[in-house]
Each structure stands twice: as structure tokens, then as C-alpha cells.
Amino acid sequence: MTSLNLSGVGVAYGTRNALNDFTDSVKPGEWLCLIGPNGAGKSSLLRSIAGLVKHSGEIRVDGSPLRMRSARRRAQLVAYVPQSPILPDDMTAREYVVLGRNPFISHFGTETKHDWKIVDDVLHRLDLNDFAYRAVGTLSGGEKQRVVIARAIAQESPILLLDEPTNALDIGHQQQALELVDKLRQEHGLTVVSAMHDLTLAGLYSDRLCLLHQGYCVSSGSAAEVLRAETLAEFYGVSVRVHHEPDGTVVVVPFRHMETSSDI
């Protein structure tokens, strides 16, 4: 089980600060979900943890600075599902997913039976068996997204980063993918940090939410604490009703302001 500690993490693109002084501690086996409007800094934070952008501050895994790790060791610790992945069209889905095993294969080695078993198990659990031998370029957007998630899960890294993982998925496959991630979290202590736009799903699956706005964390806590109508109105500029179900689920429902006859 692996912990993730972020201290004063900042990301800038030229003169624009995308993320400012982000500090948090994600416990082993915890699921932290980042929410917030477009441009709030969610993707920048995930990319900084994945080592894809320069950042200030310190990111530690189990107390050790992640910047001190080699790229290979970092990939063994952190798996990342980007928001807009670039996939090779001529590779089969199964061949693409096995790339997730690369951090554990020696430079001159090849995939073992164990590697392929992991890949085939993930393909099965994400309902991708029928697409295993199809070229990635022939898959739909939702099918490609599931393949990208499958590759990250096959990597078996103790930290999983998910950037809008369900955007291209229908509601059935959204639930299937998130349930699998949650099952792995429960079984193996997987530590998850995700960014999601669907606020109801974000609250349903995560342990904690962090609401980002203009690069700052402006609210953090449970779904019931963060998903408040007045908070969402302030930072999203949206009108919503928030329902609390008996099982603790927080449901966010947008509503329209209907014009009255005096407004016409």
C-alpha cells in the first residue's frame, strides 16, 4: 500500500500559473477526486505527479521524493490515464494493453505468460474480449478509452491517476470501469487520484473531493461537505439541486431558470 504526499506543488505554463501551492496527503488505498471547472488545474496536477510537466514543490511516494526516481521506477509506481491519449492505429488492443507491463520487463526481455495473463484478465473484466485482436484504429472513442484504462490497470502500479476516464463511455461502461478501479482499490490498496466532471460519480466513488478553481484548492472534504448547491453556484456558475440519498450518495441535478410571463 502506497501513500502520496504533495507539498506546495505548482505548475506554470510560461507566465500563467495553472496550479498554485497545492498541498495534500493521499493515504494508502484512498481515492481522491479532483473536481472543478475547465482550466482549474486538475490535469496539471495529475501531469505533475506523472512526471510530464515541470513543477515546483515536492511530490513524495512513501516518503521518498518522486523526482529522484528513474523513469522506469516511476512507471512502476504510478500509472496514468490521460484525458486525450494518442493511440497507435495499427496495433491490436491486446498488444496496446500489454505495453502497460513494460516497466517490469528487462531491456532485452519479452512478455511472460504472467504478463499476458494479467492483460487477458483486465480485458475480460472491462468487457473487451471481443476487441482484443482488433486494430485500435477501428475502435470507437468509448472502446479506445476502455483500452487505455485497461493498459493502466495492467501496469499494476500502486498509484493510479485518471484524467476524465469516463468522458467517452456510456453509462454502463462508466460504472463498469469505475467499479473495477474501486474493486482493485479494496483488494490491493490501490491509491487513486482522478479528475472528473460528473459530480455525482465523483462523489459516489471517491473518499474525498478537492474542488479546484483558478489553480487553487477552494474546498476539500467528503461529497456531502463539498457538493453544496451554494458552493457549486459560486465556483461553477451553475444552478443545481443537491439530493442526499439514504445510503449517503450525493446526487447533483442541474435545473433551468424558467422565464415567467413578466420576463418576456
Short mmCIF file of the C-alpha atoms (twelve columns), coordinates in Angstrom:
data_MODEL
# 
_entry.id   MODEL 
# 
loop_
_atom_site.group_PDB 
_atom_site.id 
_atom_site.type_symbol 
_atom_site.label_atom_id 
_atom_site.label_alt_id 
_atom_site.label_comp_id 
_atom_site.label_asym_id 
_atom_site.label_seq_id 
_atom_site.Cartn_x 
_atom_site.Cartn_y 
_atom_site.Cartn_z 
_atom_site.pdbx_PDB_model_num 
ATOM 1   C CA . MET A 1   0.000   0.000   0.000   1 
ATOM 2   C CA . THR A 2   1.415   3.332   -1.113  1 
ATOM 3   C CA . SER A 3   0.947   6.886   0.138   1 
ATOM 4   C CA . LEU A 4   1.208   10.058  -1.937  1 
ATOM 5   C CA . ASN A 5   2.199   13.388  -0.404  1 
ATOM 6   C CA . LEU A 6   2.115   16.699  -2.239  1 
ATOM 7   C CA . SER A 7   3.637   19.820  -0.708  1 
ATOM 8   C CA . GLY A 8   3.374   23.258  -2.297  1 
ATOM 9   C CA . VAL A 9   3.042   21.836  -5.820  1 
ATOM 10  C CA . GLY A 10  2.744   24.469  -8.536  1 
ATOM 11  C CA . VAL A 11  2.646   24.300  -12.336 1 
ATOM 12  C CA . ALA A 12  3.185   27.225  -14.716 1 
ATOM 13  C CA . TYR A 13  2.984   27.460  -18.488 1 
ATOM 14  C CA . GLY A 14  5.041   30.496  -19.420 1 
ATOM 15  C CA . THR A 15  3.741   33.363  -17.296 1 
ATOM 16  C CA . ARG A 16  0.419   31.659  -16.480 1 
ATOM 17  C CA . ASN A 17  0.111   29.727  -13.233 1 
ATOM 18  C CA . ALA A 18  -2.110  26.700  -13.803 1 
ATOM 19  C CA . LEU A 19  -1.694  25.294  -10.286 1 
ATOM 20  C CA . ASN A 20  -0.721  27.135  -7.111  1 
ATOM 21  C CA . ASP A 21  0.760   25.757  -3.909  1 
ATOM 22  C CA . PHE A 22  -1.236  22.515  -3.856  1 
ATOM 23  C CA . THR A 23  -0.723  20.523  -0.653  1 
ATOM 24  C CA . ASP A 24  -2.436  17.258  0.238   1 
ATOM 25  C CA . SER A 25  -1.724  13.792  1.607   1 
ATOM 26  C CA . VAL A 26  -3.440  10.834  -0.044  1 
ATOM 27  C CA . LYS A 27  -3.429  7.855   2.262   1 
ATOM 28  C CA . PRO A 28  -2.686  4.314   1.051   1 
ATOM 29  C CA . GLY A 29  -5.813  2.900   -0.572  1 
ATOM 30  C CA . GLU A 30  -7.602  6.264   -0.632  1 
ATOM 31  C CA . TRP A 31  -9.417  7.725   -3.650  1 
ATOM 32  C CA . LEU A 32  -9.069  11.490  -4.040  1 
ATOM 33  C CA . CYS A 33  -11.151 13.060  -6.799  1 
ATOM 34  C CA . LEU A 34  -10.339 16.471  -8.247  1 
ATOM 35  C CA . ILE A 35  -13.305 18.493  -9.455  1 
ATOM 36  C CA . GLY A 36  -13.648 21.997  -10.793 1 
ATOM 37  C CA . PRO A 37  -14.432 23.933  -13.982 1 
ATOM 38  C CA . ASN A 38  -12.282 23.723  -17.105 1 
ATOM 39  C CA . GLY A 39  -8.867  25.289  -16.589 1 
ATOM 40  C CA . ALA A 40  -8.981  24.854  -12.803 1 
ATOM 41  C CA . GLY A 41  -5.674  22.943  -12.677 1 
ATOM 42  C CA . LYS A 42  -6.893  19.349  -12.384 1 
ATOM 43  C CA . SER A 43  -4.978  17.949  -15.379 1 
ATOM 44  C CA . SER A 44  -1.870  19.956  -14.483 1 
ATOM 45  C CA . LEU A 45  -1.790  18.365  -11.049 1 
ATOM 46  C CA . LEU A 46  -2.139  14.855  -12.469 1 
ATOM 47  C CA . ARG A 47  0.515   15.522  -15.103 1 
ATOM 48  C CA . SER A 48  2.914   16.796  -12.461 1 
ATOM 49  C CA . ILE A 49  2.528   13.582  -10.454 1 
ATOM 50  C CA . ALA A 50  3.046   11.553  -13.645 1 
ATOM 51  C CA . GLY A 51  6.253   13.499  -14.336 1 
ATOM 52  C CA . LEU A 52  5.002   15.004  -17.590 1 
ATOM 53  C CA . VAL A 53  5.300   18.688  -16.656 1 
ATOM 54  C CA . LYS A 54  7.796   20.660  -14.603 1 
ATOM 55  C CA . HIS A 55  6.542   21.701  -11.213 1 
ATOM 56  C CA . SER A 56  7.576   23.460  -8.057  1 
ATOM 57  C CA . GLY A 57  7.140   21.959  -4.609  1 
ATOM 58  C CA . GLU A 58  7.643   18.342  -3.638  1 
ATOM 59  C CA . ILE A 59  5.871   15.108  -4.563  1 
ATOM 60  C CA . ARG A 60  6.684   12.112  -2.396  1 
ATOM 61  C CA . VAL A 61  5.687   8.458   -2.622  1 
ATOM 62  C CA . ASP A 62  6.007   6.587   0.674   1 
ATOM 63  C CA . GLY A 63  8.102   9.473   1.960   1 
ATOM 64  C CA . SER A 64  10.663  9.472   -0.885  1 
ATOM 65  C CA . PRO A 65  10.832  12.301  -3.478  1 
ATOM 66  C CA . LEU A 66  9.375   11.087  -6.750  1 
ATOM 67  C CA . ARG A 67  11.771  13.327  -8.720  1 
ATOM 68  C CA . MET A 68  14.659  11.165  -7.529  1 
ATOM 69  C CA . ARG A 69  13.210  8.078   -9.197  1 
ATOM 70  C CA . SER A 70  14.211  6.882   -12.653 1 
ATOM 71  C CA . ALA A 71  11.561  6.973   -15.373 1 
ATOM 72  C CA . ARG A 72  11.314  3.178   -15.183 1 
ATOM 73  C CA . ARG A 73  10.847  3.122   -11.417 1 
ATOM 74  C CA . ARG A 74  8.359   5.992   -11.615 1 
ATOM 75  C CA . ALA A 75  6.278   3.972   -14.092 1 
ATOM 76  C CA . GLN A 76  6.335   1.045   -11.693 1 
ATOM 77  C CA . LEU A 77  4.873   3.299   -9.018  1 
ATOM 78  C CA . VAL A 78  2.469   5.498   -10.999 1 
ATOM 79  C CA . ALA A 79  0.088   4.621   -13.853 1 
ATOM 80  C CA . TYR A 80  -1.613  7.447   -15.748 1 
ATOM 81  C CA . VAL A 81  -4.720  7.616   -17.938 1 
ATOM 82  C CA . PRO A 82  -4.565  10.908  -19.890 1 
ATOM 83  C CA . GLN A 83  -7.592  12.897  -20.947 1 
ATOM 84  C CA . SER A 84  -6.734  12.748  -24.665 1 
ATOM 85  C CA . PRO A 85  -4.484  9.737   -25.277 1 
ATOM 86  C CA . ILE A 86  -2.691  9.205   -28.590 1 
ATOM 87  C CA . LEU A 87  -3.020  5.586   -29.688 1 
ATOM 88  C CA . PRO A 88  -1.266  3.648   -32.481 1 
ATOM 89  C CA . ASP A 89  -3.931  2.774   -35.053 1 
ATOM 90  C CA . ASP A 90  -2.260  -0.383  -36.376 1 
ATOM 91  C CA . MET A 91  -1.664  -2.096  -33.015 1 
ATOM 92  C CA . THR A 92  -4.245  -4.539  -31.677 1 
ATOM 93  C CA . ALA A 93  -5.988  -3.708  -28.430 1 
ATOM 94  C CA . ARG A 94  -4.260  -6.625  -26.690 1 
ATOM 95  C CA . GLU A 95  -0.842  -5.513  -27.948 1 
ATOM 96  C CA . TYR A 96  -1.529  -1.994  -26.703 1 
ATOM 97  C CA . VAL A 97  -2.649  -3.112  -23.253 1 
ATOM 98  C CA . VAL A 98  0.474   -5.251  -22.745 1 
ATOM 99  C CA . LEU A 99  2.551   -2.060  -23.080 1 
ATOM 100 C CA . GLY A 100 1.466   -1.433  -19.521 1 
ATOM 101 C CA . ARG A 101 3.788   -4.270  -18.496 1 
ATOM 102 C CA . ASN A 102 6.896   -2.563  -19.975 1 
ATOM 103 C CA . PRO A 103 8.170   -1.138  -16.662 1 
ATOM 104 C CA . PHE A 104 8.529   -4.701  -15.371 1 
ATOM 105 C CA . ILE A 105 10.230  -6.210  -18.427 1 
ATOM 106 C CA . SER A 106 14.013  -6.100  -18.749 1 
ATOM 107 C CA . HIS A 107 15.548  -4.141  -21.645 1 
ATOM 108 C CA . PHE A 108 16.172  -7.256  -23.705 1 
ATOM 109 C CA . GLY A 109 13.309  -9.327  -22.305 1 
ATOM 110 C CA . THR A 110 9.873   -10.175 -23.649 1 
ATOM 111 C CA . GLU A 111 6.455   -10.534 -22.105 1 
ATOM 112 C CA . THR A 112 5.974   -13.610 -19.936 1 
ATOM 113 C CA . LYS A 113 2.910   -15.832 -19.567 1 
ATOM 114 C CA . HIS A 114 2.246   -13.931 -16.349 1 
ATOM 115 C CA . ASP A 115 2.180   -10.606 -18.222 1 
ATOM 116 C CA . TRP A 116 -0.262  -11.905 -20.812 1 
ATOM 117 C CA . LYS A 117 -2.443  -13.437 -18.077 1 
ATOM 118 C CA . ILE A 118 -2.718  -10.033 -16.405 1 
ATOM 119 C CA . VAL A 119 -3.613  -8.425  -19.748 1 
ATOM 120 C CA . ASP A 120 -6.258  -11.003 -20.633 1 
ATOM 121 C CA . ASP A 121 -7.804  -10.768 -17.167 1 
ATOM 122 C CA . VAL A 122 -8.129  -6.974  -17.436 1 
ATOM 123 C CA . LEU A 123 -9.569  -7.212  -20.951 1 
ATOM 124 C CA . HIS A 124 -12.162 -9.655  -19.657 1 
ATOM 125 C CA . ARG A 125 -13.080 -7.530  -16.649 1 
ATOM 126 C CA . LEU A 126 -13.558 -4.456  -18.836 1 
ATOM 127 C CA . ASP A 127 -15.691 -6.374  -21.350 1 
ATOM 128 C CA . LEU A 128 -13.036 -6.026  -24.085 1 
ATOM 129 C CA . ASN A 129 -12.566 -9.653  -25.128 1 
ATOM 130 C CA . ASP A 130 -14.314 -9.079  -28.454 1 
ATOM 131 C CA . PHE A 131 -11.922 -6.229  -29.273 1 
ATOM 132 C CA . ALA A 132 -8.656  -7.860  -28.173 1 
ATOM 133 C CA . TYR A 133 -7.438  -8.653  -31.700 1 
ATOM 134 C CA . ARG A 134 -8.939  -5.665  -33.460 1 
ATOM 135 C CA . ALA A 135 -6.728  -2.790  -34.566 1 
ATOM 136 C CA . VAL A 136 -7.012  0.144   -32.180 1 
ATOM 137 C CA . GLY A 137 -7.732  2.450   -35.127 1 
ATOM 138 C CA . THR A 138 -11.000 0.599   -35.832 1 
ATOM 139 C CA . LEU A 139 -12.396 1.093   -32.324 1 
ATOM 140 C CA . SER A 140 -14.933 3.714   -31.299 1 
ATOM 141 C CA . GLY A 141 -13.989 6.526   -28.944 1 
ATOM 142 C CA . GLY A 142 -15.506 4.751   -25.952 1 
ATOM 143 C CA . GLU A 143 -13.820 1.459   -26.823 1 
ATOM 144 C CA . LYS A 144 -10.458 3.217   -27.135 1 
ATOM 145 C CA . GLN A 145 -10.955 4.838   -23.738 1 
ATOM 146 C CA . ARG A 146 -11.602 1.456   -22.140 1 
ATOM 147 C CA . VAL A 147 -8.439  0.098   -23.763 1 
ATOM 148 C CA . VAL A 148 -6.421  2.990   -22.309 1 
ATOM 149 C CA . ILE A 149 -7.881  2.299   -18.859 1 
ATOM 150 C CA . ALA A 150 -7.067  -1.403  -19.331 1 
ATOM 151 C CA . ARG A 151 -3.427  -0.591  -20.096 1 
ATOM 152 C CA . ALA A 152 -3.105  1.485   -16.922 1 
ATOM 153 C CA . ILE A 153 -4.710  -1.202  -14.771 1 
ATOM 154 C CA . ALA A 154 -2.477  -3.886  -16.340 1 
ATOM 155 C CA . GLN A 155 0.508   -1.803  -15.249 1 
ATOM 156 C CA . GLU A 156 -0.326  -2.804  -11.655 1 
ATOM 157 C CA . SER A 157 1.248   0.348   -10.250 1 
ATOM 158 C CA . PRO A 158 0.161   1.119   -6.675  1 
ATOM 159 C CA . ILE A 159 -0.858  4.684   -7.652  1 
ATOM 160 C CA . LEU A 160 -3.399  5.220   -10.435 1 
ATOM 161 C CA . LEU A 161 -4.040  8.641   -11.984 1 
ATOM 162 C CA . LEU A 162 -7.241  9.047   -14.016 1 
ATOM 163 C CA . ASP A 163 -7.894  12.215  -16.024 1 
ATOM 164 C CA . GLU A 164 -11.578 12.272  -17.027 1 
ATOM 165 C CA . PRO A 165 -11.566 8.473   -17.506 1 
ATOM 166 C CA . THR A 166 -15.273 8.105   -18.291 1 
ATOM 167 C CA . ASN A 167 -15.844 11.037  -20.682 1 
ATOM 168 C CA . ALA A 168 -16.255 8.880   -23.799 1 
ATOM 169 C CA . LEU A 169 -18.048 5.983   -22.101 1 
ATOM 170 C CA . ASP A 170 -21.749 5.183   -21.994 1 
ATOM 171 C CA . ILE A 171 -23.303 4.948   -18.548 1 
ATOM 172 C CA . GLY A 172 -22.917 1.150   -18.359 1 
ATOM 173 C CA . HIS A 173 -19.224 1.161   -19.166 1 
ATOM 174 C CA . GLN A 174 -18.665 4.185   -16.906 1 
ATOM 175 C CA . GLN A 175 -19.917 2.157   -13.980 1 
ATOM 176 C CA . GLN A 176 -18.039 -0.961  -15.098 1 
ATOM 177 C CA . ALA A 177 -14.689 0.852   -15.284 1 
ATOM 178 C CA . LEU A 178 -15.113 2.716   -12.001 1 
ATOM 179 C CA . GLU A 179 -16.327 -0.393  -10.187 1 
ATOM 180 C CA . LEU A 180 -13.224 -2.269  -11.361 1 
ATOM 181 C CA . VAL A 181 -10.936 0.510   -10.148 1 
ATOM 182 C CA . ASP A 182 -12.756 0.548   -6.806  1 
ATOM 183 C CA . LYS A 183 -12.557 -3.251  -6.518  1 
ATOM 184 C CA . LEU A 184 -8.795  -3.167  -7.128  1 
ATOM 185 C CA . ARG A 185 -8.527  -0.402  -4.558  1 
ATOM 186 C CA . GLN A 186 -10.341 -2.501  -1.980  1 
ATOM 187 C CA . GLU A 187 -8.453  -5.709  -2.800  1 
ATOM 188 C CA . HIS A 188 -4.919  -4.375  -3.301  1 
ATOM 189 C CA . GLY A 189 -4.822  -0.992  -1.574  1 
ATOM 190 C CA . LEU A 190 -4.596  0.911   -4.859  1 
ATOM 191 C CA . THR A 191 -4.212  4.667   -4.281  1 
ATOM 192 C CA . VAL A 192 -6.285  6.642   -6.798  1 
ATOM 193 C CA . VAL A 193 -6.279  10.299  -7.822  1 
ATOM 194 C CA . SER A 194 -8.807  11.186  -10.508 1 
ATOM 195 C CA . ALA A 195 -10.228 14.247  -12.223 1 
ATOM 196 C CA . MET A 196 -13.910 14.051  -13.125 1 
ATOM 197 C CA . HIS A 197 -16.594 16.379  -14.440 1 
ATOM 198 C CA . ASP A 198 -19.534 14.178  -13.412 1 
ATOM 199 C CA . LEU A 199 -20.018 15.388  -9.851  1 
ATOM 200 C CA . THR A 200 -22.397 12.617  -8.832  1 
ATOM 201 C CA . LEU A 201 -19.971 9.900   -9.975  1 
ATOM 202 C CA . ALA A 202 -17.086 11.778  -8.363  1 
ATOM 203 C CA . GLY A 203 -18.852 11.770  -5.012  1 
ATOM 204 C CA . LEU A 204 -20.090 8.208   -5.385  1 
ATOM 205 C CA . TYR A 205 -16.703 6.554   -5.885  1 
ATOM 206 C CA . SER A 206 -14.161 8.763   -4.130  1 
ATOM 207 C CA . ASP A 207 -13.344 9.033   -0.438  1 
ATOM 208 C CA . ARG A 208 -12.606 12.755  -0.678  1 
ATOM 209 C CA . LEU A 209 -13.182 15.572  -3.120  1 
ATOM 210 C CA . CYS A 210 -10.954 18.567  -3.803  1 
ATOM 211 C CA . LEU A 211 -12.585 21.462  -5.646  1 
ATOM 212 C CA . LEU A 212 -10.061 23.426  -7.692  1 
ATOM 213 C CA . HIS A 213 -10.685 26.930  -9.017  1 
ATOM 214 C CA . GLN A 214 -8.136  29.011  -10.917 1 
ATOM 215 C CA . GLY A 215 -5.326  26.774  -9.703  1 
ATOM 216 C CA . TYR A 216 -6.245  26.802  -6.012  1 
ATOM 217 C CA . CYS A 217 -7.982  24.218  -3.839  1 
ATOM 218 C CA . VAL A 218 -11.024 26.112  -2.557  1 
ATOM 219 C CA . SER A 219 -12.893 23.268  -0.856  1 
ATOM 220 C CA . SER A 220 -11.883 19.805  0.322   1 
ATOM 221 C CA . GLY A 221 -13.709 17.054  2.161   1 
ATOM 222 C CA . SER A 222 -16.434 14.467  1.755   1 
ATOM 223 C CA . ALA A 223 -19.009 14.642  -1.017  1 
ATOM 224 C CA . ALA A 224 -21.574 15.956  1.465   1 
ATOM 225 C CA . GLU A 225 -19.190 18.730  2.539   1 
ATOM 226 C CA . VAL A 226 -18.042 19.826  -0.923  1 
ATOM 227 C CA . LEU A 227 -21.058 19.212  -3.162  1 
ATOM 228 C CA . ARG A 228 -23.220 22.000  -1.818  1 
ATOM 229 C CA . ALA A 229 -25.524 23.982  -4.083  1 
ATOM 230 C CA . GLU A 230 -24.117 27.347  -2.976  1 
ATOM 231 C CA . THR A 231 -20.510 26.176  -3.420  1 
ATOM 232 C CA . LEU A 232 -21.161 24.850  -6.915  1 
ATOM 233 C CA . ALA A 233 -23.021 28.031  -7.848  1 
ATOM 234 C CA . GLU A 234 -20.058 30.152  -6.719  1 
ATOM 235 C CA . PHE A 235 -17.299 28.265  -8.495  1 
ATOM 236 C CA . TYR A 236 -19.093 26.693  -11.472 1 
ATOM 237 C CA . GLY A 237 -21.688 29.396  -12.035 1 
ATOM 238 C CA . VAL A 238 -24.363 26.716  -12.239 1 
ATOM 239 C CA . SER A 239 -27.821 26.236  -10.743 1 
ATOM 240 C CA . VAL A 240 -28.191 22.793  -9.169  1 
ATOM 241 C CA . ARG A 241 -30.207 20.888  -6.629  1 
ATOM 242 C CA . VAL A 242 -28.278 18.562  -4.355  1 
ATOM 243 C CA . HIS A 243 -30.067 15.460  -3.077  1 
ATOM 244 C CA . HIS A 244 -28.792 13.263  -0.252  1 
ATOM 245 C CA . GLU A 245 -29.859 9.640   -0.611  1 
ATOM 246 C CA . PRO A 246 -30.403 7.383   2.443   1 
ATOM 247 C CA . ASP A 247 -27.203 5.435   1.636   1 
ATOM 248 C CA . GLY A 248 -25.131 8.624   1.736   1 
ATOM 249 C CA . THR A 249 -24.945 9.144   -2.038  1 
ATOM 250 C CA . VAL A 250 -24.956 12.807  -3.051  1 
ATOM 251 C CA . VAL A 251 -26.787 13.468  -6.322  1 
ATOM 252 C CA . VAL A 252 -26.220 16.737  -8.184  1 
ATOM 253 C CA . VAL A 253 -29.016 17.723  -10.571 1 
ATOM 254 C CA . PRO A 254 -28.831 20.898  -12.704 1 
ATOM 255 C CA . PHE A 255 -32.024 22.834  -13.251 1 
ATOM 256 C CA . ARG A 256 -33.136 25.611  -15.579 1 
ATOM 257 C CA . HIS A 257 -34.392 29.014  -14.572 1 
ATOM 258 C CA . MET A 258 -37.760 29.175  -16.363 1 
ATOM 259 C CA . GLU A 259 -38.812 32.579  -17.682 1 
ATOM 260 C CA . THR A 260 -42.085 33.969  -16.373 1 
ATOM 261 C CA . SER A 261 -44.532 35.923  -18.482 1 
ATOM 262 C CA . SER A 262 -43.257 39.181  -16.931 1 
ATOM 263 C CA . ASP A 263 -39.752 38.397  -18.247 1 
ATOM 264 C CA . ILE A 264 -40.899 38.179  -21.859 1 
# 
